Amino acid sequence: MNLIYNNIVMLKISLHYVKNMARKKISSTETKREKFLRLATLRTKEALSRLRILGNCANRQIYEYNETDVKKIFSAIEKQLSGIKAKFHFPKKEEFKL
């Protein structure tokens, strides 16, 4: 039992280390654009991977769910996605008018 606990702790430490390394700049000369491309690519791949894994829950031979459950899941995902899209929105510069 102690060996299993130690392995779990080591795995958590390893994951924490990997996540922190991904947050650090690759080089001190990395531009904002390069940093965006690097992080956005990593994070998009992770999000898509997690969505594919969520899709595994659709297997009715293993899981039981109803239409209400599915609506709640996709409502939450769509709400979060809308909020993220809004952050990337480039508003038009409008001049002040009375």
Buried (B, 14 or more C-beta within 10 A) or exposed (E): EEEEEEEEEEEEEEEEEEEEEEEEEEEEEBEEEEEEEBEEEEEEEEEEEEEEEEEEEEEEEEEEEEEEEEEEEEEEEEEEEEEEEEEEEEEEEEEEEE
